[in-house]
Amino acid sequence: MGESMRKVYGQSKVEGCPFCGKQSTTENDQGVPVCRNHKDKCLDFKCICGQWLDVNKGKYGPYFNCMNCGNISYRKGMEMNEEVMKKARGIVEKTIPKKKHTPGEITVTSDDLDFM
């Protein structure tokens, strides 16, 4: 019948540090999984509505709470503040200027059959 995927020890849930992206090995004071280098740092995020998000730790891990919006999952809270985390990591996206294409004239003769 249906083949089930076999669980392998240590591969079921791998959390990444929100500050650097490395594998999390400990938790900070807020209960957020972080690497040992960022154990003393705390998350200060804002909700879409403009209120500050409080970090809480529940049965299933950390989550955010907004005074206006209520409980927000950890994943959604991190997605809302993706730009803040990029700045914290030092990742700045640079826009690459596009090259202007100037149309030119191409002459094809009967000797250049490989062109088409």
SVG drawing of the C-alpha trace seen along z (x, -y; Angstrom):
<svg xmlns="http://www.w3.org/2000/svg" viewBox="-7 -52 36 54">
<polyline fill="none" stroke="black" stroke-width="0.4" points="0.0,0.0 1.3,-3.5 5.0,-3.7 5.7,-5.9 8.7,-8.2 11.0,-6.9 11.9,-9.5 15.6,-10.1 16.8,-11.3 17.7,-15.0 16.1,-15.8 12.5,-16.2 12.8,-19.9 15.8,-22.1 15.4,-25.7 17.5,-28.5 18.8,-31.5 16.7,-34.5 19.8,-36.8 22.3,-34.9 20.6,-31.8 22.8,-29.2 21.4,-26.2 19.9,-27.1 21.3,-25.4 19.9,-27.4 17.1,-29.8 17.4,-33.5 15.5,-35.1 12.3,-35.4 12.3,-31.7 13.3,-32.1 15.7,-29.5 19.0,-31.2 22.7,-30.2 25.1,-30.6 26.5,-33.9 23.1,-35.6 21.9,-34.3 21.9,-37.8 19.9,-39.5 16.2,-40.0 13.6,-40.4 11.9,-43.8 9.3,-43.6 6.3,-45.6 3.0,-44.3 1.4,-45.4 -1.0,-47.6 2.0,-49.5 1.9,-48.0 4.9,-46.2 4.8,-42.4 5.4,-40.6 7.2,-37.3 5.6,-34.5 6.5,-30.9 3.8,-28.3 3.3,-24.5 4.4,-24.5 7.2,-27.0 7.5,-30.8 4.7,-33.0 3.9,-36.7 1.1,-38.7 -0.2,-42.0 -2.5,-44.1 -4.8,-44.9 -4.5,-41.7 -4.1,-39.0 -1.8,-36.0 0.4,-35.7 2.4,-32.6 6.2,-32.8 6.6,-32.2 4.1,-35.0 5.7,-37.4 9.2,-36.7 7.8,-37.2 6.3,-40.6 9.6,-41.8 11.8,-40.3 13.3,-43.7 14.3,-44.3 16.1,-41.0 17.9,-41.6 19.2,-44.9 20.2,-43.1 22.1,-40.5 23.8,-43.1 22.2,-41.9 21.4,-44.7 19.8,-43.9 21.4,-46.0 19.5,-46.7 21.5,-45.9 21.0,-48.5 19.7,-46.9 21.8,-47.3 20.1,-49.3 19.6,-47.4 20.1,-49.4 18.6,-47.7 21.0,-47.1 20.7,-46.1 21.8,-42.5 22.4,-41.5 21.9,-37.8 23.2,-36.4 22.6,-33.0 26.0,-31.9 24.7,-32.4 22.2,-29.5 23.1,-28.6 21.8,-31.9 18.1,-30.8"/>
</svg>
